[in-house]
C-alpha cells in the first residue's frame, strides 16, 4: 500500500461525497469576495459550525499550519478541509472548485480591461479602481502588523530586528523588485541565525544561493512567466497581497508584459473577483500570452498549494512544532509587511492622471478612517472614474 493510500485512509472519521465537495467548494469559490478573512470565515461556518465535518481544534490547527506555508494560505486551508474529508481526490476536487469560478471571471474581465482599444468608460473604471490600489496595499500591510509584532518578542533587540526587516522589505519592494524574494528569504535566515547557532542555518543559506542562481539565469518568455508564477505560489510568505511586489517589477519593467496602469488594473481585478487574491497572476499571464498564458500562470502558481497539502497534510503537527520554520517566518513576516507597504510607492508612481491622486486620498479615508471594506472601496473608486470620464475628464 502506498503512502498516499495510507494517508487517504487515515484522513479522518467524517467522509462526504465528492459531489457534495464539488457543490460546496464551488459555492465558496463563487461567493468568496473579500480575501482570506472571508474565505476562513466561510470554511469555518460550513465545515465546523453548520455541518460538523471538522472539529474546532483541528480547523484552528489547519489555519495555523497553512499560515506557516508559503503561498496562498486560505486556498491551502480550503484544500486541507477537502483533504480532511475525502483524501487526495477530495483535496484536488475541492481546490479546483474553489479556484475555478474566480479564475474564469478574472480571465473574462482581463479580455475586457486589457483589450487594445477598450471603451472610455472601461478605461475610467480601470483608472479609478487602480487609483485605490496603493491604499489597499497599505491597508493589507497594516492588518498584518499586530500579529507579527507580537511574534517577534518583547525584547528591545527583537523589536529592532523587526523594524530592520520591515525596512529592508519596503526598500526592496520599492527599488529592487525582481530580487524581493531574496530579501524575504534572507530576513528569515537572519532570524534563524539570531535564534540559534549560525551553523544551523546552512540549509536555508543554500536555498538562498540556489534562488539567486535561478533568478540570475537568462529566461525566455515562457520560462520567465513560469518563474514569476512560481514565486507567487511557492516563495510568497504572509498573505495574498505580497504577490504584488513579487510580480510588479517583472511584469512591467523587466519583461514589459503590461504597463504600470495595466498592472494596477490587474491588482484591482484580483481584489474585486471572488476566490483567491493570487488569481491576479492570471491577469499577468494573460498579458504575456493570452488566455493560455493566464491558465498556465494560474496552474504554476496554485500547484505548490496542492502539493504542500497532499504531502504535508499528515505532517502538519510536525510543521507547526518545527522551531526553525517558526523562526524563519518570524523574520520573513516583517519583511513581507514592509514589502506590501513599499509596493504602494511604485503603484502610486504608475498613475497617469492627476485626478487619481484625490481618488487615492478618498480610498485612504474609506479604508483607514471609515474602516469600510476593500471590495466596496474599489468599486466606488471605479464608479468615480466612470463618472469623471463621462463628464469629459481625460483618461
Secondary structure, DSSP 8 states (H G I E B T S, - for coil): --HHHHHHHTS-S----HHHHHHHHHHHHHH-TTSHHHHHHHHHIIIIIIS--S-HHHHHHHHHHHHTSSS-HHHHHHHHHHHHHHHHHHHHHHHHHHHHHHHHHHHHHHHHHTSTT--HHHHHHHHHHHHHHHHHHHHHHHHHHHHHHHHH-SSHHHHHHHHHHHHHHHHHHHH-GGGHHHHHHHHHHHHHHHHS-GGGGHHHHHHHHHHHHHHHS---HHHHHHHHHHHHHHS--SSGGGHHHHHHHIIIIIS-SS-HHHHHHHHHHHHHSSS-GGGHHHHHHHHHHHHHHHHHHHHHHHHHHHHHHHHHGGGHHHHHH-HHHHHHHHHHHHHHHHHHHHHHHHHHHT--STHHHHHHHHHHIIIIIS---HHHHHHHHHHHHHHHHHTT---
